[in-house]
Amino acid sequence: MKEKAITKESTIMEALEANPNSAQVFARFGMHCLGCLVASGETIEEAAIAHGIPLEELLAALNQKETQE
């Protein structure tokens, strides 16, 4: 079964559900408030803008099968 890609329209919560390594990726980009209320409805694009993170870099990292240590 093919995994669903994480897109700019995906919410942070959807990303966390789709890829168990997403929490590590978000932390690496300085996004630590994954359990807050905003994270449940905020899209990846909105989060990237709010945190000043390059969207394409974040999406590429979130869609990797494994995180880089």
URHULIN-V391080 format. One line per field, one symbol per residue. ss: DSSP state (H for helix, E for strand, L for the rest). phi: phi as a letter, one per 40 degrees, with the letter a starting at -180 (. if undefined). psi: psi as a letter, one per 40 degrees, with the letter a starting at -180 (. if undefined). A space follows every 10 residues. Layout:
ss=???
phi=???
psi=???
//
This chain:
ss=LLLLLLLLLL EHHHHHHHLL LHHHHHHHLL LLLLLLHHHH HLEHHHHHHH HLLLHHHHHH HHLLLLLLL
phi=.cccccbccc cdccccccbc cddccdcccg bbccccdccc bccccccccc bgbcdccccc cccccbccc
psi=hhihihidei idddddddhe edddddddee hegdeidddd ehiddddddd efhhdddddd ddeidiih.
//
